[in-house]
Amino acid sequence: ISKTEIPFGVWNRVRAWALGNGYAFNYPGDMGSMRIARDAADVFTPAEPVTNISWYDAVVWCNALSELMGAEPVYFTDAAKSAVFRQVSPFRVETYAGRGYPNPAWKKGLRQGEEYDTALNTLVFFDPARNGFRLLLVDEFLAARGEFDIKADEWVAPAAAGRTHPVATKPANPSGLFDMGGNVLEWAWDPEVSHINSMLDYRICGDAYFFEKPEVPKGSKPYYKEYTGAARPFVGFRIAEGSPE
């Protein structure tokens, strides 16, 4: 498991290679919470976690990193796991107007024949036997989380001052991992499914993030939910290498 959330600088270098090698992303990513900066004097750096990327962007990036490093990609677009997932469909949550694929004309007041593809039914399959880079399983994240004092050891409100911070600038947890409970939330893979069907609510991990107090209730589950096609200024990711145990 990577010790830190993926910083924007690392994200950007791999993404630049990927764009020249047959990959496509929906969102380019941000330096931390720069998109919602509240203070004009705030300076954001490439050492802050990448944010404003969708779940799809994160898994395509994992495949790109695998190929760049000479490992086997782990995410595919077919059940036979022969077609590597390299292209994220252009998509925005705003284009999803409810049930139906593609969006029928009446959803957006379009005339018949002007329907457009919302990328709603994109499927992604995971092969845990491959040795490439991947998102953490939800249970894997929870097991690695460990025990710590979230108020003292994590970038959460009010200490975070409403913004992200460079990774690994708070103490590591007992497993040597940083920001497991704060800074940004993290995309993960649901171990209960064999593939992902686009716009389902999907799991992101973390106890809180830079703008939220850890006491804020999020229901009975130890994770948050978000659309896989959404990009948020408080959601990033970290990676693991090789098959989960």
ABEGO torsion letter per residue (X at the ends): XBABBBBAAAAAAAAAAAAAAGBBBABAEBBEAAAABABAABBBBAABBBBGBBAAAAAAAAAAAAAAAGBBBABBABAAGABBBABBBBBBAAABAEBEOBBBAAAAGBBBGABBBAGAABBBBBBAABABBBBBBAAAAAAAAEBBBAAAABBBOAAAGGBBBBBGABBBBAAGBBGAABGBBBBBBBAABABBBGABBBBBBEABBAABBAABBAEABABBBBBAABBBAABBBBBBBEBBX
